[in-house]
Amino acid sequence: MTRTVLIGVACVVAAAGRASGQAPGTLSLSDAMARAAEAAPAAVAARLARPIDVAGVTAAGQRPNPEFGFEYDKETPHWAFTGTLPVEVSGKRQRRIDVANATLAVTDAETARVGADLRADVRRAYYAAVAASRRVTIAEELQALATRARDAAQERFQTGAAPRLEALQASLALSQAQNDVTSAQGEVIAVRAELNALLAYPADAAPALADPLEAGPLPTLAAVTAQALGGNAELNVLRKQIEEARAKATLSRAMRRPDPAVMGALTYDAPGEFTTGWRVGATVALPIFTTGRADVAVADATVARAQADHDARAAQITGAVAAALARATAARQALDRYQNELLPASQQVEQMADESYRAGQTGLPAYLQTVQAARDVRQRALQAGLDYQLALADLERAMGTPLR
């Protein structure tokens, strides 16, 4: 029972932290995307459009108001109380509701499109922060190497085994490594701030990022193409716009039929004829000058344009998905080559160069050149990992739907 109580308290505390915008201790990519969908300013702003269209559905369902009139005339009858009730025909009210519901569906699709773009932005910002943190690690490792080289060069200089120039060169290399560490640390703060802005966390939040740059398997072209054409958020927006245009076309056709109005009057005080009388009547507009045909033509042309936009965009998305997948595949191959071949060989060469310099078998320039080459390999391997994740972000943006 005590354990259950503790778990409950922990859940309450975690929920309170999420509600207050406090960053968690560890953040995975999936958690970051879920947080962005819930609390990102862009997502919140997009969701605020829905109540407008919900109110629009209610407004579309309103019926025309009856009219009441009062007359006092010099001629008889002296008093008249009139009423007019417009009568909608051809299902105009339901057609308006259909248009409002289609507009609401477009807004929901637009909100989903914002979420799709947001996922790609979060992936880019998340892995930019991961890469920046790794750059700090690499810079600190190289700083440690430069420190050992400086100490070794100073020791060799003091024993007379090396000139003072070598000690100065080692000190300069250490200073450069320290500058690299400072620059890398500043970049971490910058990219963290960008990620925190997307996730609505405090700017100085620094949760541990759990997913590595190597994460994320590549899907097949057939799978991503089918997924994109079936679930692309932008295509869904265009499909909803087609439905909205068709609903407006149906409403335009219904609006061509004029609505009659039923009238009634209660008359009073006609001396010599009657005390109380009545009359009824009806009116209807004659569609002579304004027939509504132009409105129908505009609506039909809008439907055709929306369908053409959808078809054109579907073709563009198919090509964009294929191109993005090709770039992601090449980036993955480069990353695997760095992980499996280049990095292990570079680390071995670096270790051998360090041992050789300490044993006095090679000079400092050759050692520093080897260290610089190893640093370049690490940086390129890091960039390859980042390029892979950015390629996946581009693929996800082109697909307009989450990667599976």
C-alpha positions in Angstrom: 0.0 0.0 0.0 2.9 2.3 0.8 4.4 1.7 -2.6 1.0 2.4 -4.3 0.8 5.7 -2.4 4.4 6.7 -3.4 3.6 5.9 -7.1 0.5 8.0 -6.9 2.4 10.9 -5.4 5.1 10.6 -8.1 2.4 10.7 -10.8 0.8 13.8 -9.3 4.2 15.5 -9.1 5.0 14.6 -12.7 1.6 15.9 -13.9 2.1 19.1 -12.0 5.5 19.5 -13.6 4.1 19.1 -17.1 1.3 21.5 -16.4 3.7 24.2 -15.1 5.9 23.8 -18.2 8.8 22.3 -16.2 11.2 20.3 -18.3 11.7 16.6 -17.4 15.0 15.1 -16.4 15.3 13.0 -19.6 13.6 13.8 -22.9 13.2 11.4 -25.8 12.3 12.4 -29.3 8.8 10.9 -29.0 8.3 12.8 -25.7 9.5 16.0 -27.3 7.0 15.6 -30.2 4.2 14.8 -27.8 5.0 17.9 -25.7 5.2 20.1 -28.9 1.8 18.8 -30.0 0.3 19.7 -26.6 2.0 22.9 -25.7 3.9 24.5 -28.6 2.7 28.0 -29.2 2.1 27.3 -32.9 0.0 24.2 -32.0 -2.0 26.2 -29.4 -2.6 29.0 -31.8 -3.8 26.6 -34.5 -6.2 24.9 -32.2 -7.8 28.2 -31.3 -9.2 28.4 -34.8 -11.6 25.5 -34.2 -14.0 27.3 -31.8 -14.5 29.9 -34.5 -15.7 27.3 -37.0 -17.7 25.5 -34.4 -19.6 28.7 -33.7 -19.9 29.1 -37.5 -21.8 25.8 -37.6 -24.3 27.1 -35.1 -24.6 30.3 -36.9 -25.3 28.5 -40.2 -28.2 26.6 -38.6 -30.1 29.8 -37.7 -33.5 30.3 -39.3 -34.8 33.6 -40.7 -36.6 35.8 -38.2 -40.3 36.7 -38.6 -41.1 40.3 -39.1 -43.8 42.3 -37.2 -45.3 45.6 -38.4 -47.6 48.2 -37.0 -49.6 50.8 -39.0 -52.0 53.6 -38.1 -53.7 55.2 -41.1 -56.1 58.1 -41.6 -58.2 56.0 -43.9 -60.1 52.9 -42.7 -59.3 50.6 -41.2 -57.3 52.9 -39.0 -55.2 50.1 -37.3 -53.2 47.3 -38.9 -50.9 44.7 -37.2 -48.9 42.8 -39.8 -46.5 39.8 -39.7 -44.3 38.2 -42.3 -42.7 34.8 -42.0 -39.9 33.9 -44.6 -39.9 30.2 -45.6 -36.7 28.7 -46.7 -37.0 26.1 -49.5 -34.6 23.6 -51.2 -32.9 22.7 -47.9 -30.9 26.0 -47.8 -30.4 25.7 -44.0 -29.0 22.2 -44.3 -26.8 23.3 -47.1 -25.4 26.1 -45.0 -24.7 23.7 -42.2 -23.0 21.4 -44.7 -20.7 24.3 -45.8 -20.0 25.2 -42.2 -19.1 21.6 -41.3 -16.8 21.4 -44.4 -15.1 24.6 -43.3 -14.6 23.1 -39.8 -13.1 20.0 -41.4 -10.7 22.2 -43.4 -9.6 24.0 -40.1 -9.0 20.6 -38.4 -6.9 19.5 -41.4 -5.0 22.8 -41.3 -4.3 22.2 -37.6 -3.0 18.7 -38.4 -0.8 20.2 -41.1 0.7 22.6 -38.5 1.4 19.6 -36.3 3.1 17.8 -39.2 5.4 20.8 -39.8 6.0 21.1 -36.1 7.1 17.5 -35.9 9.8 18.1 -38.5 10.9 21.3 -36.7 11.1 19.4 -33.4 13.2 16.6 -35.0 15.6 19.2 -36.4 15.9 21.1 -33.2 16.2 18.0 -31.0 19.1 16.4 -33.0 20.8 19.8 -33.4 20.9 19.9 -29.6 22.2 16.3 -29.5 24.9 17.1 -32.1 25.9 20.2 -30.2 26.3 18.2 -27.0 28.5 15.7 -28.8 30.6 18.5 -30.2 31.3 19.6 -26.6 32.3 16.1 -25.7 34.6 15.9 -28.7 36.1 19.3 -27.9 36.7 18.3 -24.3 38.4 15.1 -25.4 40.7 17.0 -27.7 41.3 19.5 -25.0 42.4 16.6 -22.7 44.7 15.4 -25.5 46.2 18.8 -26.0 46.7 19.1 -22.3 48.6 15.8 -22.2 50.6 16.9 -25.3 51.4 20.3 -23.6 52.6 18.5 -20.4 54.7 16.0 -22.4 56.3 18.8 -24.5 57.0 20.8 -21.4 58.6 17.8 -19.8 60.7 17.1 -22.9 61.8 20.7 -23.0 62.9 20.7 -19.4 64.9 17.6 -19.9 66.5 19.0 -23.0 65.0 16.4 -25.3 63.0 19.0 -27.3 63.4 22.7 -28.1 61.3 25.5 -26.6 59.4 25.9 -29.9 57.8 22.5 -29.4 56.6 23.5 -25.9 55.1 26.8 -27.3 53.4 25.0 -30.2 51.8 22.6 -27.7 50.6 25.5 -25.5 49.1 27.2 -28.6 47.3 23.9 -29.5 45.9 23.7 -26.0 44.6 27.3 -26.2 42.9 26.6 -29.5 41.3 23.5 -28.0 40.1 25.5 -25.0 38.5 28.0 -27.5 36.8 25.2 -29.3 35.3 24.0 -26.0 34.0 27.4 -25.3 32.4 27.8 -28.7 30.8 24.3 -28.5 29.4 25.1 -25.1 27.9 28.4 -26.4 26.3 26.5 -29.4 24.7 24.1 -26.9 23.0 26.9 -25.1 21.8 28.4 -28.4 20.3 25.2 -29.8 18.8 24.3 -26.4 17.0 27.7 -26.4 15.5 27.0 -29.8 14.3 23.5 -28.8 12.9 24.9 -25.5 11.0 27.6 -27.4 9.3 24.9 -29.6 8.4 22.8 -26.5 7.3 25.8 -24.4 9.9 25.0 -21.7 12.0 27.7 -19.9 14.9 28.9 -22.1 17.5 27.6 -19.7 16.0 24.1 -19.4 18.5 21.3 -20.1 17.0 17.9 -20.0 19.1 14.9 -21.0 18.4 14.0 -24.6 17.9 10.2 -24.7 17.9 9.5 -28.5 21.2 9.3 -30.3 22.0 10.6 -33.8 22.1 7.0 -35.1 18.5 6.4 -34.2 15.7 5.9 -36.8 15.6 3.1 -39.3 14.9 3.9 -43.0 11.5 2.8 -44.5 11.1 1.6 -48.0 10.1 3.9 -50.9 6.8 2.0 -51.4 5.9 2.3 -47.8 6.7 6.1 -47.4 4.9 6.9 -50.7 1.8 5.0 -49.7 1.9 6.6 -46.3 2.4 10.0 -47.7 -0.4 9.8 -50.3 -2.8 8.3 -47.7 -2.0 10.5 -44.7 -0.2 13.7 -45.9 -1.6 16.6 -43.9 -1.4 19.0 -46.8 -3.2 16.6 -49.2 -5.8 16.2 -46.5 -6.3 19.9 -46.3 -6.8 20.0 -50.1 -9.2 17.1 -49.9 -11.2 19.0 -47.3 -11.1 22.1 -49.4 -12.6 20.1 -52.3 -15.4 18.9 -50.1 -15.9 22.5 -48.9 -16.1 23.7 -52.5 -18.6 21.1 -53.4 -20.8 22.0 -50.4 -20.7 25.6 -51.5 -21.6 24.6 -55.1 -24.6 22.7 -53.7 -25.6 25.7 -51.6 -25.3 28.0 -54.7 -27.7 25.8 -56.6 -30.2 25.8 -53.7 -29.9 29.6 -53.5 -31.2 29.9 -57.1 -34.7 29.0 -55.9 -36.3 32.1 -54.3 -37.8 31.8 -50.8 -41.5 32.8 -50.4 -42.7 34.8 -47.5 -46.1 34.3 -45.9 -47.8 37.5 -44.7 -50.8 38.1 -42.4 -52.5 41.2 -41.1 -55.0 42.0 -38.4 -57.0 45.2 -39.1 -59.1 47.1 -36.7 -61.5 50.1 -36.6 -63.2 50.5 -39.9 -66.4 52.4 -39.0 -69.4 51.5 -41.1 -67.7 48.3 -42.3 -66.2 46.2 -39.5 -64.5 46.5 -36.2 -61.9 43.7 -36.7 -60.7 42.3 -40.0 -57.9 40.3 -41.4 -55.9 39.6 -44.6 -53.3 37.1 -45.7 -50.9 37.0 -48.6 -47.6 35.7 -49.9 -44.6 37.1 -51.8 -41.8 35.6 -53.8 -38.9 37.1 -55.7 -38.9 36.6 -59.4 -35.4 35.4 -60.6 -35.4 37.6 -63.7 -32.3 39.8 -63.4 -30.4 37.8 -60.7 -30.7 34.2 -61.5 -27.8 32.7 -59.5 -26.2 31.0 -62.5 -23.0 33.1 -62.2 -22.7 32.0 -58.6 -23.1 28.3 -59.6 -20.5 28.7 -62.3 -18.0 30.3 -59.8 -18.6 27.4 -57.4 -18.2 24.7 -60.0 -14.9 26.4 -61.2 -13.7 26.5 -57.6 -14.3 22.7 -57.3 -12.4 22.1 -60.5 -9.5 24.3 -59.3 -9.4 22.6 -55.9 -9.3 19.1 -57.5 -6.5 20.2 -59.9 -4.5 21.6 -57.0 -4.9 18.3 -55.1 -3.7 16.3 -58.1 -0.7 18.6 -58.8 0.3 18.6 -55.1 0.0 14.8 -54.9 2.4 14.5 -57.8 4.9 16.9 -56.2 4.7 15.1 -52.9 5.5 11.8 -54.6 8.6 13.3 -56.1 9.6 15.1 -52.9 9.3 11.9 -50.9 11.4 9.9 -53.3 14.1 12.6 -53.3 14.1 13.0 -49.5 14.3 9.2 -49.1 17.3 9.0 -51.5 19.1 11.7 -49.5 18.3 10.0 -46.2 19.6 6.7 -47.6 22.9 8.2 -48.7 23.3 10.0 -45.4 22.6 6.7 -43.6 25.3 4.9 -45.7 27.8 7.6 -44.9 27.0 7.4 -41.2 27.4 3.6 -41.1 30.7 3.9 -42.8 32.0 6.4 -40.3 30.7 4.3 -37.4 32.0 1.0 -38.6 35.2 1.9 -40.4 36.5 5.4 -40.2 36.0 6.2 -36.5 37.6 3.0 -35.2 40.6 3.4 -37.5 41.0 7.1 -36.6 41.0 6.3 -32.9 43.6 3.6 -33.4 45.8 6.1 -35.3 45.3 8.7 -32.6 46.4 6.3 -29.9 49.4 5.2 -31.8 50.5 8.8 -32.4 50.1 9.7 -28.8 52.3 6.7 -27.7 54.8 7.5 -30.4 55.1 11.1 -29.3 55.5 10.3 -25.7 58.2 7.8 -26.5 60.0 10.5 -28.5 59.7 8.6 -31.8 57.9 11.4 -33.6 57.9 15.2 -33.3 55.2 17.5 -32.1 54.2 18.8 -35.6 53.4 15.3 -36.8 51.6 14.5 -33.6 49.5 17.7 -33.8 48.7 16.9 -37.4 47.5 13.5 -36.5 45.3 14.9 -33.7 43.8 17.4 -36.0 43.1 14.7 -38.6 41.4 12.6 -35.9 39.4 15.7 -34.8 38.3 16.3 -38.4 37.1 12.6 -38.7 35.1 12.9 -35.5 33.5 16.1 -36.6 32.6 14.7 -40.0 31.2 11.6 -38.3 29.1 13.8 -36.1 28.0 15.9 -39.0 27.1 12.7 -40.9 24.8 11.7 -38.0 23.2 15.2 -37.9 22.8 15.1 -41.7 21.0 11.8 -41.4 18.5 13.2 -38.9 18.0 16.4 -40.9 17.3 14.2 -43.9 14.8 12.2 -41.9 13.2 15.6 -40.9 13.0 16.6 -44.5 11.5 13.2 -45.3 8.9 13.6 -42.6 8.0 17.1 -43.8 7.7 15.9 -47.3 5.5 13.0 -46.2 3.3 15.3 -44.1 2.7 12.4 -41.6 4.8 10.8 -38.8 7.6 8.4 -39.8 6.8 4.9 -38.7 
